[in-house]
Amino acid sequence: MTAELPLLVSLHAQALAAFQYAMDLLSYGELDYWASKDELLLQLGSIGVFKGDCDDFAAYVMHLCREAELPARYVLCRTEDGVQHLVVEVQGWIFDCRRASPVARDLLPYQWISISGFNPGEPWRALS
């Protein structure tokens, strides 16, 4: 399915509305924790939001994209501040919890490190 920008904007807005940033240590009692889709949906259903960091936002975006049958994958990057960060890419558009809407990949000041496959379990590959 080809991703139309209005759909991407709508999905990004839906993800942002459901997301409340919180460090993993506060949310899960661990320095780094990747919540499952089911954990995020459980939080969303019980308190109206899910709390987490960039990987939790990315996991929820992946859930929304899969429901919409969009070809999405995770991308690990380094931000302009030198911090590792996880985003989701859909046909050149980046879903980022730090942005108000999807942004074209080439417009972000990030260093791209590695990218997942499109399907769960597919290997990640390094980006140059």
N, C-alpha and C positions, 0 to 999 in steps of 0.2 A: 504494500500500500504506500502510495506517495503521501508524504506528510504535508498538509496544507498549513501555512503559517497561522491562520486563525485558530485551527484546532490545537496547534502547539502552544499558542498563547493561552488558550483556555485551560489546557492541561497544566501548564506552569502555574497559572493563577490558582487553580484548584489545589495543587500541591502546596503552594505557599500559604494558602488560607488554612490548611490543615496542620501546618508545621510550626512548632515553637522550638527555637534553638535552645539546646541545653547540652553541656558537656557530658560525655559518657560517664564520667566519674559520678556526676550528680544523678543522672538518669538511671544508670545500671550498676553503679558501684565498681566499675572497671575503667582502666585508663583508655582502652580501646575496645568497643563492643559494636558488632554489626547486628542490629535487630533484624529478625526475619520479617517478611511481609505480614505474616499472621500476628506477630507481636505488635506491629505498627497499627494494623487494622483493629486489634483488640483495644489499644489505647484510644484510637480515634472513636470507636464505638462507645467507650465508657466515659471519656472526658471531653470529647469533641475535637481534640487535637492529638497529635503525637509529638513527643518531645525527643529530641536527638540532635545529632550533628550532621555534617555533610553526607556521610554514608547512609544515614537513616533517610534523609531527604531523597537521595539518589535511589534507594530501594523502593520508596513509595512512588517516585516518578516511573521507575521501571514497571511497577505494578500497573500504573495508569496507562502506560504505553502499550503494555501487553494486552490489556483489556481493549484498547483501541486498535490492536493489531498493527502497531507501528514498529519498525525495525530499530530498536534501541539497544545501546550498549554502554557500559560503564567506561569512564576514562579517568585515569589517575593523572593528576597534573601538579605542578608547583606554581603557586600564585606569585603575583608580583612582589609579595612579602617574603617569598622563599618557603612558604608553608605548603606541605602536601595537602591536596584537596581532591575530593571525588565529585565528579559531575556525570551527567548522562548526555550522550550524543545521539541525535536522531537526524540523519541525512544532513549533516553539517551544522545543525543547530544544537546549542549547548543549553541544557537545563542546569541551573546553578542556584543554590539556595542564597547566594550573595547577590543575585540579580533580580530585578523586578519582572523580567520576561526573558524568553529564550534569546540568546545572542548568537550570531554567526561565529563559528569557531575561530575564524581568522581575525576577528575584531577583539578577541580577548588577549590580554597581556600575560598569558600563561605559557609555561613550558610543559609540553605534553610528554608524559613519561611512558604510560602503557595503556592498552585498551583491551577490553574483554571481547569475547565473541558475542554473537547475537543471542545465542541460546544458552541456558544454564548448563554449566559443566564444560563449555568450550574453553580452550586455553586462552590466556591473556598473551598479548604480544607487545614487545617493546616498540616505542615510537622514537624516531630520531628528531 
